[in-house]
Amino acid sequence: MKNNQTAIEGFKAIDFMRETRDKISKEIATMSFEEIKKIDKSRKIKISLR
């Protein structure tokens, strides 16, 4: 099967992944494990509702 989508000019997947990872790390650095689990659970619910 062919993929007819074109690449987004200037998009660098590795850079995007690293920036996102670093952003998440900073956001959860001071949270407890229970808070992180709560956020993860609510995020999974939002994704499944799409």
PDBQT receptor file of N, H, CA, C and O in Angstrom, charges set to zero:
ATOM      1  N   MET A   1       0.846  -1.171   0.000  1.00  0.00    +0.000 N 
ATOM      2  CA  MET A   1       0.000   0.000   0.000  1.00  0.00    +0.000 C 
ATOM      3  C   MET A   1       0.895   1.238   0.000  1.00  0.00    +0.000 C 
ATOM      4  O   MET A   1       1.859   1.314   0.762  1.00  0.00    +0.000 OA
ATOM      5  N   LYS A   2       0.577   2.191  -0.842  1.00  0.00    +0.000 N 
ATOM      6  H   LYS A   2      -0.206   2.130  -1.461  1.00  0.00    +0.000 HD
ATOM      7  CA  LYS A   2       1.347   3.422  -0.931  1.00  0.00    +0.000 C 
ATOM      8  C   LYS A   2       0.812   4.460   0.052  1.00  0.00    +0.000 C 
ATOM      9  O   LYS A   2      -0.386   4.529   0.328  1.00  0.00    +0.000 OA
ATOM     10  N   ASN A   3       1.731   5.258   0.564  1.00  0.00    +0.000 N 
ATOM     11  H   ASN A   3       2.704   5.203   0.340  1.00  0.00    +0.000 HD
ATOM     12  CA  ASN A   3       1.358   6.362   1.432  1.00  0.00    +0.000 C 
ATOM     13  C   ASN A   3       1.435   7.641   0.608  1.00  0.00    +0.000 C 
ATOM     14  O   ASN A   3       2.521   8.043   0.193  1.00  0.00    +0.000 OA
ATOM     15  N   ASN A   4       0.312   8.276   0.371  1.00  0.00    +0.000 N 
ATOM     16  H   ASN A   4      -0.571   7.950   0.709  1.00  0.00    +0.000 HD
ATOM     17  CA  ASN A   4       0.270   9.468  -0.468  1.00  0.00    +0.000 C 
ATOM     18  C   ASN A   4       0.469  10.770   0.307  1.00  0.00    +0.000 C 
ATOM     19  O   ASN A   4       0.398  11.853  -0.273  1.00  0.00    +0.000 OA
ATOM     20  N   GLN A   5       0.717  10.669   1.615  1.00  0.00    +0.000 N 
ATOM     21  H   GLN A   5       0.775   9.789   2.087  1.00  0.00    +0.000 HD
ATOM     22  CA  GLN A   5       0.927  11.873   2.406  1.00  0.00    +0.000 C 
ATOM     23  C   GLN A   5       2.314  12.440   2.140  1.00  0.00    +0.000 C 
ATOM     24  O   GLN A   5       3.266  11.700   1.890  1.00  0.00    +0.000 OA
ATOM     25  N   THR A   6       2.413  13.748   2.198  1.00  0.00    +0.000 N 
ATOM     26  H   THR A   6       1.640  14.349   2.401  1.00  0.00    +0.000 HD
ATOM     27  CA  THR A   6       3.706  14.386   2.014  1.00  0.00    +0.000 C 
ATOM     28  C   THR A   6       4.282  14.750   3.366  1.00  0.00    +0.000 C 
ATOM     29  O   THR A   6       3.548  14.937   4.336  1.00  0.00    +0.000 OA
ATOM     30  N   ALA A   7       5.590  14.850   3.424  1.00  0.00    +0.000 N 
ATOM     31  H   ALA A   7       6.186  14.698   2.635  1.00  0.00    +0.000 HD
ATOM     32  CA  ALA A   7       6.269  15.202   4.670  1.00  0.00    +0.000 C 
ATOM     33  C   ALA A   7       6.055  16.681   4.977  1.00  0.00    +0.000 C 
ATOM     34  O   ALA A   7       5.898  17.503   4.075  1.00  0.00    +0.000 OA
ATOM     35  N   ILE A   8       6.052  16.994   6.245  1.00  0.00    +0.000 N 
ATOM     36  H   ILE A   8       6.179  16.326   6.978  1.00  0.00    +0.000 HD
ATOM     37  CA  ILE A   8       5.945  18.389   6.671  1.00  0.00    +0.000 C 
ATOM     38  C   ILE A   8       7.336  18.996   6.578  1.00  0.00    +0.000 C 
ATOM     39  O   ILE A   8       8.276  18.545   7.233  1.00  0.00    +0.000 OA
ATOM     40  N   GLU A   9       7.446  20.014   5.760  1.00  0.00    +0.000 N 
ATOM     41  H   GLU A   9       6.683  20.381   5.227  1.00  0.00    +0.000 HD
ATOM     42  CA  GLU A   9       8.744  20.626   5.524  1.00  0.00    +0.000 C 
ATOM     43  C   GLU A   9       9.298  21.220   6.820  1.00  0.00    +0.000 C 
ATOM     44  O   GLU A   9       8.602  21.959   7.517  1.00  0.00    +0.000 OA
ATOM     45  N   GLY A  10      10.539  20.897   7.135  1.00  0.00    +0.000 N 
ATOM     46  H   GLY A  10      11.104  20.297   6.569  1.00  0.00    +0.000 HD
ATOM     47  CA  GLY A  10      11.199  21.425   8.318  1.00  0.00    +0.000 C 
ATOM     48  C   GLY A  10      10.924  20.650   9.594  1.00  0.00    +0.000 C 
ATOM     49  O   GLY A  10      11.493  20.974  10.636  1.00  0.00    +0.000 OA
ATOM     50  N   PHE A  11      10.071  19.637   9.543  1.00  0.00    +0.000 N 
ATOM     51  H   PHE A  11       9.609  19.374   8.697  1.00  0.00    +0.000 HD
ATOM     52  CA  PHE A  11       9.748  18.855  10.740  1.00  0.00    +0.000 C 
ATOM     53  C   PHE A  11      10.839  17.836  10.995  1.00  0.00    +0.000 C 
ATOM     54  O   PHE A  11      11.194  17.050  10.116  1.00  0.00    +0.000 OA
ATOM     55  N   LYS A  12      11.361  17.857  12.195  1.00  0.00    +0.000 N 
ATOM     56  H   LYS A  12      11.073  18.495  12.909  1.00  0.00    +0.000 HD
ATOM     57  CA  LYS A  12      12.397  16.910  12.604  1.00  0.00    +0.000 C 
ATOM     58  C   LYS A  12      11.840  16.062  13.743  1.00  0.00    +0.000 C 
ATOM     59  O   LYS A  12      11.672  16.552  14.860  1.00  0.00    +0.000 OA
ATOM     60  N   ALA A  13      11.558  14.813  13.469  1.00  0.00    +0.000 N 
ATOM     61  H   ALA A  13      11.694  14.414  12.561  1.00  0.00    +0.000 HD
ATOM     62  CA  ALA A  13      10.909  13.933  14.440  1.00  0.00    +0.000 C 
ATOM     63  C   ALA A  13      11.742  13.765  15.710  1.00  0.00    +0.000 C 
ATOM     64  O   ALA A  13      11.197  13.801  16.813  1.00  0.00    +0.000 OA
ATOM     65  N   ILE A  14      13.035  13.583  15.570  1.00  0.00    +0.000 N 
ATOM     66  H   ILE A  14      13.478  13.553  14.674  1.00  0.00    +0.000 HD
ATOM     67  CA  ILE A  14      13.887  13.371  16.741  1.00  0.00    +0.000 C 
ATOM     68  C   ILE A  14      13.901  14.611  17.628  1.00  0.00    +0.000 C 
ATOM     69  O   ILE A  14      13.802  14.506  18.851  1.00  0.00    +0.000 OA
ATOM     70  N   ASP A  15      14.025  15.786  17.010  1.00  0.00    +0.000 N 
ATOM     71  H   ASP A  15      14.105  15.872  16.017  1.00  0.00    +0.000 HD
ATOM     72  CA  ASP A  15      14.017  17.029  17.785  1.00  0.00    +0.000 C 
ATOM     73  C   ASP A  15      12.684  17.210  18.502  1.00  0.00    +0.000 C 
ATOM     74  O   ASP A  15      12.648  17.614  19.664  1.00  0.00    +0.000 OA
ATOM     75  N   PHE A  16      11.585  16.910  17.802  1.00  0.00    +0.000 N 
ATOM     76  H   PHE A  16      11.615  16.582  16.858  1.00  0.00    +0.000 HD
ATOM     77  CA  PHE A  16      10.256  17.016  18.400  1.00  0.00    +0.000 C 
ATOM     78  C   PHE A  16      10.129  16.079  19.594  1.00  0.00    +0.000 C 
ATOM     79  O   PHE A  16       9.620  16.475  20.643  1.00  0.00    +0.000 OA
ATOM     80  N   MET A  17      10.591  14.832  19.441  1.00  0.00    +0.000 N 
ATOM     81  H   MET A  17      11.004  14.511  18.590  1.00  0.00    +0.000 HD
ATOM     82  CA  MET A  17      10.512  13.858  20.524  1.00  0.00    +0.000 C 
ATOM     83  C   MET A  17      11.314  14.314  21.741  1.00  0.00    +0.000 C 
ATOM     84  O   MET A  17      10.846  14.203  22.874  1.00  0.00    +0.000 OA
ATOM     85  N   ARG A  18      12.506  14.820  21.510  1.00  0.00    +0.000 N 
ATOM     86  H   ARG A  18      12.886  14.910  20.589  1.00  0.00    +0.000 HD
ATOM     87  CA  ARG A  18      13.361  15.265  22.616  1.00  0.00    +0.000 C 
ATOM     88  C   ARG A  18      12.767  16.477  23.333  1.00  0.00    +0.000 C 
ATOM     89  O   ARG A  18      12.785  16.544  24.562  1.00  0.00    +0.000 OA
ATOM     90  N   GLU A  19      12.244  17.429  22.570  1.00  0.00    +0.000 N 
ATOM     91  H   GLU A  19      12.230  17.375  21.572  1.00  0.00    +0.000 HD
ATOM     92  CA  GLU A  19      11.624  18.605  23.183  1.00  0.00    +0.000 C 
ATOM     93  C   GLU A  19      10.416  18.204  24.030  1.00  0.00    +0.000 C 
ATOM     94  O   GLU A  19      10.232  18.705  25.139  1.00  0.00    +0.000 OA
ATOM     95  N   THR A  20       9.600  17.300  23.500  1.00  0.00    +0.000 N 
ATOM     96  H   THR A  20       9.749  16.893  22.599  1.00  0.00    +0.000 HD
ATOM     97  CA  THR A  20       8.417  16.842  24.219  1.00  0.00    +0.000 C 
ATOM     98  C   THR A  20       8.810  16.094  25.479  1.00  0.00    +0.000 C 
ATOM     99  O   THR A  20       8.226  16.318  26.540  1.00  0.00    +0.000 OA
ATOM    100  N   ARG A  21       9.788  15.211  25.379  1.00  0.00    +0.000 N 
ATOM    101  H   ARG A  21      10.263  15.029  24.518  1.00  0.00    +0.000 HD
ATOM    102  CA  ARG A  21      10.268  14.458  26.536  1.00  0.00    +0.000 C 
ATOM    103  C   ARG A  21      10.786  15.389  27.626  1.00  0.00    +0.000 C 
ATOM    104  O   ARG A  21      10.472  15.213  28.803  1.00  0.00    +0.000 OA
ATOM    105  N   ASP A  22      11.583  16.381  27.230  1.00  0.00    +0.000 N 
ATOM    106  H   ASP A  22      11.838  16.524  26.274  1.00  0.00    +0.000 HD
ATOM    107  CA  ASP A  22      12.134  17.323  28.201  1.00  0.00    +0.000 C 
ATOM    108  C   ASP A  22      11.037  18.153  28.869  1.00  0.00    +0.000 C 
ATOM    109  O   ASP A  22      11.099  18.421  30.069  1.00  0.00    +0.000 OA
ATOM    110  N   LYS A  23      10.037  18.558  28.090  1.00  0.00    +0.000 N 
ATOM    111  H   LYS A  23       9.986  18.341  27.115  1.00  0.00    +0.000 HD
ATOM    112  CA  LYS A  23       8.922  19.329  28.633  1.00  0.00    +0.000 C 
ATOM    113  C   LYS A  23       8.152  18.510  29.672  1.00  0.00    +0.000 C 
ATOM    114  O   LYS A  23       7.828  19.014  30.747  1.00  0.00    +0.000 OA
ATOM    115  N   ILE A  24       7.864  17.264  29.351  1.00  0.00    +0.000 N 
ATOM    116  H   ILE A  24       8.127  16.855  28.477  1.00  0.00    +0.000 HD
ATOM    117  CA  ILE A  24       7.138  16.394  30.282  1.00  0.00    +0.000 C 
ATOM    118  C   ILE A  24       7.966  16.161  31.535  1.00  0.00    +0.000 C 
ATOM    119  O   ILE A  24       7.427  16.180  32.642  1.00  0.00    +0.000 OA
ATOM    120  N   SER A  25       9.261  15.942  31.379  1.00  0.00    +0.000 N 
ATOM    121  H   SER A  25       9.699  15.927  30.480  1.00  0.00    +0.000 HD
ATOM    122  CA  SER A  25      10.140  15.717  32.527  1.00  0.00    +0.000 C 
ATOM    123  C   SER A  25      10.107  16.899  33.484  1.00  0.00    +0.000 C 
ATOM    124  O   SER A  25      10.051  16.713  34.700  1.00  0.00    +0.000 OA
ATOM    125  N   LYS A  26      10.141  18.115  32.944  1.00  0.00    +0.000 N 
ATOM    126  H   LYS A  26      10.186  18.266  31.956  1.00  0.00    +0.000 HD
ATOM    127  CA  LYS A  26      10.093  19.312  33.788  1.00  0.00    +0.000 C 
ATOM    128  C   LYS A  26       8.756  19.436  34.499  1.00  0.00    +0.000 C 
ATOM    129  O   LYS A  26       8.702  19.828  35.665  1.00  0.00    +0.000 OA
ATOM    130  N   GLU A  27       7.668  19.098  33.795  1.00  0.00    +0.000 N 
ATOM    131  H   GLU A  27       7.712  18.779  32.848  1.00  0.00    +0.000 HD
ATOM    132  CA  GLU A  27       6.335  19.218  34.380  1.00  0.00    +0.000 C 
ATOM    133  C   GLU A  27       6.113  18.246  35.530  1.00  0.00    +0.000 C 
ATOM    134  O   GLU A  27       5.442  18.589  36.503  1.00  0.00    +0.000 OA
ATOM    135  N   ILE A  28       6.661  17.045  35.436  1.00  0.00    +0.000 N 
ATOM    136  H   ILE A  28       7.206  16.766  34.645  1.00  0.00    +0.000 HD
ATOM    137  CA  ILE A  28       6.392  16.037  36.464  1.00  0.00    +0.000 C 
ATOM    138  C   ILE A  28       7.508  15.908  37.498  1.00  0.00    +0.000 C 
ATOM    139  O   ILE A  28       7.421  15.065  38.391  1.00  0.00    +0.000 OA
ATOM    140  N   ALA A  29       8.545  16.721  37.396  1.00  0.00    +0.000 N 
ATOM    141  H   ALA A  29       8.615  17.406  36.671  1.00  0.00    +0.000 HD
ATOM    142  CA  ALA A  29       9.706  16.607  38.283  1.00  0.00    +0.000 C 
ATOM    143  C   ALA A  29       9.345  16.723  39.759  1.00  0.00    +0.000 C 
ATOM    144  O   ALA A  29       9.929  16.029  40.591  1.00  0.00    +0.000 OA
ATOM    145  N   THR A  30       8.406  17.577  40.093  1.00  0.00    +0.000 N 
ATOM    146  H   THR A  30       7.932  18.141  39.417  1.00  0.00    +0.000 HD
ATOM    147  CA  THR A  30       8.076  17.799  41.504  1.00  0.00    +0.000 C 
ATOM    148  C   THR A  30       6.809  17.063  41.944  1.00  0.00    +0.000 C 
ATOM    149  O   THR A  30       6.372  17.215  43.085  1.00  0.00    +0.000 OA
ATOM    150  N   MET A  31       6.227  16.281  41.064  1.00  0.00    +0.000 N 
ATOM    151  H   MET A  31       6.582  16.158  40.137  1.00  0.00    +0.000 HD
ATOM    152  CA  MET A  31       4.989  15.569  41.395  1.00  0.00    +0.000 C 
ATOM    153  C   MET A  31       5.283  14.250  42.100  1.00  0.00    +0.000 C 
ATOM    154  O   MET A  31       6.335  13.639  41.914  1.00  0.00    +0.000 OA
ATOM    155  N   SER A  32       4.329  13.837  42.907  1.00  0.00    +0.000 N 
ATOM    156  H   SER A  32       3.474  14.333  43.059  1.00  0.00    +0.000 HD
ATOM    157  CA  SER A  32       4.424  12.522  43.535  1.00  0.00    +0.000 C 
ATOM    158  C   SER A  32       3.997  11.459  42.526  1.00  0.00    +0.000 C 
ATOM    159  O   SER A  32       3.412  11.771  41.489  1.00  0.00    +0.000 OA
ATOM    160  N   PHE A  33       4.294  10.215  42.841  1.00  0.00    +0.000 N 
ATOM    161  H   PHE A  33       4.769   9.962  43.684  1.00  0.00    +0.000 HD
ATOM    162  CA  PHE A  33       3.921   9.117  41.952  1.00  0.00    +0.000 C 
ATOM    163  C   PHE A  33       2.407   9.057  41.773  1.00  0.00    +0.000 C 
ATOM    164  O   PHE A  33       1.923   8.784  40.675  1.00  0.00    +0.000 OA
ATOM    165  N   GLU A  34       1.665   9.307  42.833  1.00  0.00    +0.000 N 
ATOM    166  H   GLU A  34       2.058   9.529  43.725  1.00  0.00    +0.000 HD
ATOM    167  CA  GLU A  34       0.201   9.269  42.758  1.00  0.00    +0.000 C 
ATOM    168  C   GLU A  34      -0.335  10.357  41.822  1.00  0.00    +0.000 C 
ATOM    169  O   GLU A  34      -1.278  10.114  41.070  1.00  0.00    +0.000 OA
ATOM    170  N   GLU A  35       0.261  11.550  41.865  1.00  0.00    +0.000 N 
ATOM    171  H   GLU A  35       1.027  11.747  42.476  1.00  0.00    +0.000 HD
ATOM    172  CA  GLU A  35      -0.163  12.623  40.973  1.00  0.00    +0.000 C 
ATOM    173  C   GLU A  35       0.120  12.265  39.509  1.00  0.00    +0.000 C 
ATOM    174  O   GLU A  35      -0.697  12.531  38.627  1.00  0.00    +0.000 OA
ATOM    175  N   ILE A  36       1.266  11.671  39.269  1.00  0.00    +0.000 N 
ATOM    176  H   ILE A  36       1.929  11.455  39.985  1.00  0.00    +0.000 HD
ATOM    177  CA  ILE A  36       1.631  11.262  37.909  1.00  0.00    +0.000 C 
ATOM    178  C   ILE A  36       0.667  10.206  37.395  1.00  0.00    +0.000 C 
ATOM    179  O   ILE A  36       0.232  10.264  36.244  1.00  0.00    +0.000 OA
ATOM    180  N   LYS A  37       0.331   9.237  38.249  1.00  0.00    +0.000 N 
ATOM    181  H   LYS A  37       0.685   9.190  39.184  1.00  0.00    +0.000 HD
ATOM    182  CA  LYS A  37      -0.631   8.202  37.848  1.00  0.00    +0.000 C 
ATOM    183  C   LYS A  37      -1.988   8.805  37.514  1.00  0.00    +0.000 C 
ATOM    184  O   LYS A  37      -2.641   8.384  36.559  1.00  0.00    +0.000 OA
ATOM    185  N   LYS A  38      -2.413   9.791  38.301  1.00  0.00    +0.000 N 
ATOM    186  H   LYS A  38      -1.883  10.132  39.077  1.00  0.00    +0.000 HD
ATOM    187  CA  LYS A  38      -3.712  10.435  38.075  1.00  0.00    +0.000 C 
ATOM    188  C   LYS A  38      -3.723  11.151  36.721  1.00  0.00    +0.000 C 
ATOM    189  O   LYS A  38      -4.691  11.035  35.970  1.00  0.00    +0.000 OA
ATOM    190  N   ILE A  39      -2.671  11.878  36.411  1.00  0.00    +0.000 N 
ATOM    191  H   ILE A  39      -1.885  11.973  37.022  1.00  0.00    +0.000 HD
ATOM    192  CA  ILE A  39      -2.570  12.580  35.127  1.00  0.00    +0.000 C 
ATOM    193  C   ILE A  39      -2.549  11.577  33.983  1.00  0.00    +0.000 C 
ATOM    194  O   ILE A  39      -3.225  11.769  32.972  1.00  0.00    +0.000 OA
ATOM    195  N   ASP A  40      -1.780  10.516  34.139  1.00  0.00    +0.000 N 
ATOM    196  H   ASP A  40      -1.230  10.361  34.960  1.00  0.00    +0.000 HD
ATOM    197  CA  ASP A  40      -1.683   9.498  33.087  1.00  0.00    +0.000 C 
ATOM    198  C   ASP A  40      -3.050   8.857  32.829  1.00  0.00    +0.000 C 
ATOM    199  O   ASP A  40      -3.437   8.646  31.680  1.00  0.00    +0.000 OA
ATOM    200  N   LYS A  41      -3.761   8.557  33.887  1.00  0.00    +0.000 N 
ATOM    201  H   LYS A  41      -3.447   8.728  34.821  1.00  0.00    +0.000 HD
ATOM    202  CA  LYS A  41      -5.081   7.935  33.736  1.00  0.00    +0.000 C 
ATOM    203  C   LYS A  41      -6.046   8.872  33.020  1.00  0.00    +0.000 C 
ATOM    204  O   LYS A  41      -6.775   8.437  32.129  1.00  0.00    +0.000 OA
ATOM    205  N   SER A  42      -6.062  10.155  33.395  1.00  0.00    +0.000 N 
ATOM    206  H   SER A  42      -5.469  10.508  34.119  1.00  0.00    +0.000 HD
ATOM    207  CA  SER A  42      -6.982  11.096  32.746  1.00  0.00    +0.000 C 
ATOM    208  C   SER A  42      -6.596  11.308  31.282  1.00  0.00    +0.000 C 
ATOM    209  O   SER A  42      -7.467  11.511  30.436  1.00  0.00    +0.000 OA
ATOM    210  N   ARG A  43      -5.304  11.263  30.979  1.00  0.00    +0.000 N 
ATOM    211  H   ARG A  43      -4.597  11.098  31.665  1.00  0.00    +0.000 HD
ATOM    212  CA  ARG A  43      -4.846  11.421  29.592  1.00  0.00    +0.000 C 
ATOM    213  C   ARG A  43      -5.302  10.235  28.742  1.00  0.00    +0.000 C 
ATOM    214  O   ARG A  43      -5.718  10.410  27.597  1.00  0.00    +0.000 OA
ATOM    215  N   LYS A  44      -5.222   9.038  29.302  1.00  0.00    +0.000 N 
ATOM    216  H   LYS A  44      -4.884   8.896  30.233  1.00  0.00    +0.000 HD
ATOM    217  CA  LYS A  44      -5.666   7.855  28.561  1.00  0.00    +0.000 C 
ATOM    218  C   LYS A  44      -7.152   7.916  28.265  1.00  0.00    +0.000 C 
ATOM    219  O   LYS A  44      -7.595   7.496  27.195  1.00  0.00    +0.000 OA
ATOM    220  N   ILE A  45      -7.916   8.432  29.198  1.00  0.00    +0.000 N 
ATOM    221  H   ILE A  45      -7.557   8.773  30.066  1.00  0.00    +0.000 HD
ATOM    222  CA  ILE A  45      -9.367   8.557  28.986  1.00  0.00    +0.000 C 
ATOM    223  C   ILE A  45      -9.638   9.536  27.851  1.00  0.00    +0.000 C 
ATOM    224  O   ILE A  45     -10.474   9.258  26.991  1.00  0.00    +0.000 OA
ATOM    225  N   LYS A  46      -8.944  10.688  27.828  1.00  0.00    +0.000 N 
ATOM    226  H   LYS A  46      -8.266  10.914  28.527  1.00  0.00    +0.000 HD
ATOM    227  CA  LYS A  46      -9.151  11.681  26.772  1.00  0.00    +0.000 C 
ATOM    228  C   LYS A  46      -8.796  11.103  25.408  1.00  0.00    +0.000 C 
ATOM    229  O   LYS A  46      -9.503  11.337  24.428  1.00  0.00    +0.000 OA
ATOM    230  N   ILE A  47      -7.700  10.348  25.342  1.00  0.00    +0.000 N 
ATOM    231  H   ILE A  47      -7.125  10.158  26.138  1.00  0.00    +0.000 HD
ATOM    232  CA  ILE A  47      -7.276   9.767  24.070  1.00  0.00    +0.000 C 
ATOM    233  C   ILE A  47      -8.299   8.753  23.576  1.00  0.00    +0.000 C 
ATOM    234  O   ILE A  47      -8.592   8.706  22.381  1.00  0.00    +0.000 OA
ATOM    235  N   SER A  48      -8.840   7.951  24.465  1.00  0.00    +0.000 N 
ATOM    236  H   SER A  48      -8.602   7.990  25.435  1.00  0.00    +0.000 HD
ATOM    237  CA  SER A  48      -9.783   6.924  24.054  1.00  0.00    +0.000 C 
ATOM    238  C   SER A  48     -11.138   7.511  23.653  1.00  0.00    +0.000 C 
ATOM    239  O   SER A  48     -11.904   6.857  22.945  1.00  0.00    +0.000 OA
ATOM    240  N   LEU A  49     -11.444   8.724  24.091  1.00  0.00    +0.000 N 
ATOM    241  H   LEU A  49     -10.823   9.256  24.666  1.00  0.00    +0.000 HD
ATOM    242  CA  LEU A  49     -12.731   9.348  23.742  1.00  0.00    +0.000 C 
ATOM    243  C   LEU A  49     -12.719   9.995  22.370  1.00  0.00    +0.000 C 
ATOM    244  O   LEU A  49     -13.779  10.365  21.865  1.00  0.00    +0.000 OA
ATOM    245  N   ARG A  50     -11.586  10.141  21.765  1.00  0.00    +0.000 N 
ATOM    246  H   ARG A  50     -10.725   9.840  22.175  1.00  0.00    +0.000 HD
ATOM    247  CA  ARG A  50     -11.501  10.797  20.457  1.00  0.00    +0.000 C 
ATOM    248  C   ARG A  50     -12.186  10.038  19.394  1.00  0.00    +0.000 C 
ATOM    249  O   ARG A  50     -12.199  10.466  18.240  1.00  0.00    +0.000 OA
TER     250      ARG A  50
